[in-house]
Amino acid sequence: MAGSIDIRSLRVTRGEFTLAVGELSVNAGEIFAILGTTGSGKTVLMESIAGAYPIDEGEILLDGKDVDTLPIQQRHLGILYQDYALFPHMTVRDNIAYGLKRARPRRHDIDERVDEMLELFGIGHLADRYPGVISGGESQRTALARALVLRPEILILDEPFSALDPTTKLAMYDMLREVHASFGCTIVFVTHDFNEAQTLADRVGIILDGQLCCVVNACELFDEAHAPEVKQFLGI
């Protein structure tokens, strides 16, 4: 099951930085990339969608419901940060089970769901290890499993592949496609990699200096019709 995202006249201030998004719609089931330079506001937009920041103006709707009015457990969001944010004192199994335990289903159901995730992501042999002794790719699989174990309608990823070596990165591209096919969730990912955005996304939103400049189909990312500042960013 997938969820939609609609943003209207959004303004979010964090210290001296302001994010402004006039209008943005992410379709249910879409893979959408947020592309921009470091410090342009990509992560602020991601966390605003998740409801992490107070909104100065405008609104963010998840499946037509204002994110500000939705309790966390009703937002049906999964988030994966760039550093994966795994709990170092918990095993891989316990990291994956964390969200389920907070939701408090029956113990048997928790074990069954965690075992399903361990098998799906090929990390069953790591179940009793701690994050400090597994690789970057294994850490990412664990973090994805933790984000997806609650079966979110929307999965948000913050530069999920930036710390990976080229070979592992390509393998994780395939994994993301498998996740999208298996779970049917809407995926929004933040990146500064042009190739990554064009390879994985259906559409791409470009943010520069806190402003959403344009949204284009991924296959049209390097078209000549962009505004001058976007063309400069893309190196056209």
ZADOTI-962683 format. One record per residue: x, y, z of N, C-alpha, C in turn. Coordinates in steps of 0.2 Angstrom, whole numbers, plus 5000, padded with zeros to 4 digits. Layout:
BEGIN
XYZXYZXYZ ...
REM end
This chain:
BEGIN
500449945000500050005000500450065000 500350114996500750174995500350234997 500750284999500450355001500650404997 500250454996500350514992500650574997 500950624994501250684998501050744994 500750794997500550854994500750914998 501150954995501451014999501251074995 500951124999500651184997500951245001 501251294997501451355000501851345006 502351305006502651285012503251335014 503351355020503851395022504051365029 504751345030504951315036505651355037 505751375043506351415045506651375051 507351365049507751335054508351375055 508351415061508951465062508851515057 509451525053509451575048509251555041 509151485041508951455034508151455034 507951465027507251455026507151415020 506651365020506451325015505851345012 505751355006505151375003504951324997 504351304997504151254992503451274990 503351304984502651334982502151274981 502351224978501851164977502251104974 502151054978502450984976501950934977 501850884973501450824974501850764972 501950714976502250654975501650604975 501650564969501150514968501150454972 500650424974500650364978501050304973 501550274976501850224973502450244969 502550314969503150344965503850334968 504350334964505050344967505250414965 505350464970505450534969506150554972 506550584968507150604971507150684972 507450704978507550774979508350784978 508450824973509150834971509350904972 509950914975510250984976510950984979 511251034980511951044983511851034990 512451024993512451025001512251085004 511851085009511551145012510951175008 510751145003510151174999509451175002 509451125007508751115010508451045009 508851005006508550935005508350895011 508750895016508550865022508050895026 508050965026507550995029506850985026 506850975020506150955016505950885018 506450845018506350775020506050765027 506350805032506150805039505450835040 505350885036504750925036504150875034 504250835029503750785027503650745032 504150725036504050675042503750705048 503650775047503250805053503750825059 504450835057504950845062504950915064 504750965060504851035061504151065061 504151125065503451165065503551205058 502951205055502851245049502651315050 503051365047502851435047502251455043 502251425037501651435032501551375028 500951375026500751315021500551255024 500551195021500351135023500751075020 500751025023501050955020500450905022 500250875016499750825017499950755015 499850705020500050635018499350605017 499250575011498550545009498050595011 498150665010497550705011497550735018 497950705023497850725030498450775032 498350825035498850875037499350835042 500050835040500450795044500550825051 500350895052500450925059499850895064 499350875061498750845065498850765066 499250735063499350665063499850645069 499650605073500050575078500650535074 501250525077501750495074501550425071 501250385075501050315073500550315068 500250365066499750375061500050395054 500650415054500950445048501150395043 501250335045501450275041502050295037 502550315040503250335037503750295040 504250275035504850245037505450295035 505950305039506450345038507150315038 507550325034508250295034508750355033 509150375038509650425038510250405035 510650455033511250445030511750405034 511750415040512250375045511850315048 511250295045510850235047510550235054 510950275059510650285065510450215069 510850165068510750105071510950115079 510550075083510750075090511350035092 511950065094512550025094512449965100 512049975105512049935110511549875109 511249875103510749825101510949785095 510849715095510949675090510549695084 510749665078510449675072509649655073 509549605076508849575077508449625081 508749655087508449705091508349765088 508849785084508749855080508149845075 508049795072507449785067506849785071 506849745077506249735081506049805085 506449855085506349905090505649945088 505449955082504849995081504249945082 504349885081503749835082503649835090 504149835094504049825101503749885104 503849945101503550005103502750005101 502649975095501949965093501549905097 501949865101501749815105501249765102 501449735097501049675095501249615099 500949555098501149495102501849475100 502249445105502949425104503049375098 502549335097502649285091502649325085 502149375084502149415078502749455077 503049485083503749515082504249475079 504349415082504849365080504749345072 504149335070503949315064504149375059 503949435060504049495056504849505055 505149495061505849515061506249455057 506049395058506349345054506249355046 505649375044505449395038505949445035 506049495039506549545036507249525036 507449485040508149455040508249415034 507749375032507749335026507749375020 507249425020507249465014507849505012 508149535017508749575016509449535016 509349465017509949425017510449435023 510149455029510649465034510449425040 510149365039510049315045510649295048 511149295045511849275048512049325053 511849385052512049445056511549455062 511049415063510549435068510849445075 511349415077511549425084512149465085 512349495079512949545079512749615081 513249655082513049725084513349765078 513049825077513149875072513949885071 514249885076515049905076515449855072 515149795071515549745068515249715061 514849755058514549745052514749795047 514749775040514949825035514449875034 514649925030514249985028513549955024 513749915019513149885016512649845020 512949805025512549765030512149815035 512549865036512149915041511549945037 511649965031511149995027510549945026 510649875025510149825024509749825031 510149825037509849825043509349885044 509649945042509250005043508650005039 508649975033508149975028507549925031 507849865034507349815037507049845043 507349885047507049915053506549965050 506650005045506150055042505550025039 505649965036505149935033504749875037 504949865043504649805046503949825048 503849895049503149915051502749925044 502949915039502649915032502349985031 502850035031502550105030502350115023 501850165022501650185015502150225012 502550265015503050305013503650295016 504150285012504850275014505350335012 505650365017506050425015506750405017 507250425012507950405013508350465012 508850475017509250535016509950515014 510050535008510750515004510950445006 510550395005510650325008511250285005 511550314999512050274996512750314996 512750374999513350414998513950385002 513850345007514450315010514650245008 514350225003514550155000515050154994 515450104994515850094988515450084982 515750094976515350084970515050014969 515349964971515049894970514449884974 514549904981514049894985513449944984 513650004981513150054979512650024974 512949994968512549964963512149904966 512349864970511949814973511349844977 511449904981510949934984510449964980 510649984974510150014969509649954967 509949894966509449844965509049824971 509349834977508949814983508349864983 508449934982507949984982507349964977 507549944971507049924967506649864969 506949814972506649754975506149774981 506449824985505949854990505349884988 505449924982504849954979504349904976 504649854973504249804970503849764975 504249744981503949704986503449734990 503549794992503149834997502649884994 502849904988502349944985502250014988 502750034992502750094995502950154991 502750214993503050274989503750284992 504250304988504950314990505150384988 505350424993505650484992506450484995 506850494990507550494993507950554991 508350574995508750634995509450624992 509750654987510350644984510650704981 511350704980511650754976511950724970 511850664969512150624963511650624957 511850664952511350664946511250594943 511750554943511650484940511150444944 511250454951510750414955510050434954 509950504954509250524953508950504947 509350504941509050484935509050414934 509450374938509450294937508850264941 508650294947508150264951507550294952 507450364950506850394951506350404945 505750404946505250424941505250494940 505250544945505350614944505850644949 506050704947506650734951506450804953 506450824959506350894962507050924963 507150984960507851014961507751074966 508151074972508151124977508851154977 508751224976509351264976509251324981 509751334986509651384991508951394994 508751334996508051335000507451344996 507551344989506951354985506851284980 506251264980506151214975506051244968 506551234964506551264957506151234952 506151164952505751134947505651064949 505251024945505150954946505050934938 505450884937505450854930505450774930 505250744925505350674924506150664924 506250604927506950584927507350584921 506950564915507250554909507350624905 507050674908507150744905507650784910 507950754914508350794919508850844916 509150824910509650864907509350904901 508750914900508450954895508651024895 508651054890508951124889508451174892 507851154893507251204895507351234902 507751214906507851234913507951314914 507851334919508051404921508851404922 509151464921509851474921510151444927 509951454933510251434939510251354939 509651324936509651254936510151224931 510151254926510651234920511351234923 511551284927512151294930512351234935 511851224939511951174944512051104940 511651094935511751024931512351024927 512651084926513251084921513051084914 512451104912512251104905512551164902 
REM end
